[in-house]
Amino acid sequence: MRLQFRDDCMVPSPTSDHMEGAETREAYRRTMFDAICVIALIAYFLHFALPKSLMLIKVPPLICRVVAMLIVAFSLALLTQWENQRFGRVRAFLNSGQKTSHVIQAFRSLNLHPAPGSTILLLLKENPFQNKWNPFFIASLVWNDHSLLIWLEDKNQLTPQRLANINYVISLSEFQADIVRAPESHRR
């Protein structure tokens, strides 16, 4: 069970593994707001109350400010580390890099060099990314040709006329890419 600060007391946090969607996001926002409020109170204390008490023992104001800034910076770093660890963000970023590498290798395995001005439709068997546009961006970078028109199956509204005029249809998953349709000159 997690605890969070509410009205000068600690109560069980509403964030839990069984909550999904908007409830989880709202609970996360409340928790982050509470943490930021605590850091703001610490910063306020360090900026106004601590220097007055340290003046009694004759510590220069510059030293007080430096110490206060170091404590606030350390608090923010600690909060960031805690949040990253709690939500597994570092692992997610590393896994995302591996997925990107796999999709790049899948595109390269096609050994496809589309003619300038070609239209390409990407059919996603599965999308390993949270962002549905990542396969589009990866294809754009792999072929590095600004004249290509690249569309995603579920993201672009294509008319039947446009669908008929598509030059390449590529079926894509994380580890494999297959050419479903291509001009006669590019077929294997």
Order of alpha helices (4+ residues) and beta strands (2+ residues): beta-beta-alpha-alpha-alpha-alpha-beta-alpha-beta-alpha-beta-beta
